[in-house]
Amino acid sequence: MAESPQEGRKAIFRVPLITLLAVVFLAVCMIPAAFADVPGLWVMYVIPIGLFVYVVRTRTVASTRGLSVRTVFGHREMPWSSLKGLSISGKAKVRAVLEDGSEVPLPSVRTRHLPVISLVSDGRMKDPSGLTDDLDAETEPAAEEKAENGKG
C-alpha cells in the first residue's frame, strides 16, 4: 500500500538512535562475564537485545490523520477525531485522552513537543504554551482572503 506524497505534516518522536551505541557498548562489556566458565551466563544478552528492540521500535508519530503509537509489543492508530485531548503527568510525560476517558501513553513525547503536535494536527490539539498562537494569527487572514477571492 503506497502512501500519497501529499500526506501533509508529520512529526516522529523516538528515542535517539545514538542510544544504540550505548547498547552495543553494554553488549561488548558483557563478553567476559557472559562467556566465563559458568554455563548459561550468555543469557545475559537478553538485556542488550531487549534494549536494542526498544530503541528501534518505540515511537510516536503525529500526522495530519492522527497519532500513531508503536511500542515493543503493539501498535495503535488514533485519529484526531477520537481524541478528547492530551494529559500531562508530573514528569512531563504526555498521554492521549480518548473520547471514552481512557488514556494512552505517548512514548518519547514530552511537554516541549506540544507546539509541534499542535502544528501537525492543524489546530485540532491546542498548544497550551501559546508558542503557535502567532502562526495561527498569520494563517487566519490568508484563509479569509482565499475565501473572499473564491466568492467574487
Secondary structure, DSSP 4 states (H G I P E B T S, - for coil): -PPPTT---EEEEE--TTHHHHHHHHHHHTHHHHTSSSTTGGGGGHHHHHHHHHHHH-EEEEESSEEEEE-SS-EEEEEGGGEEEEEE-TTSEEEEEETTS-EEEEEEEEGGGHHHHHHHTTTSS--TT-TTHHHHHHHHHHHHHHHHHHH-
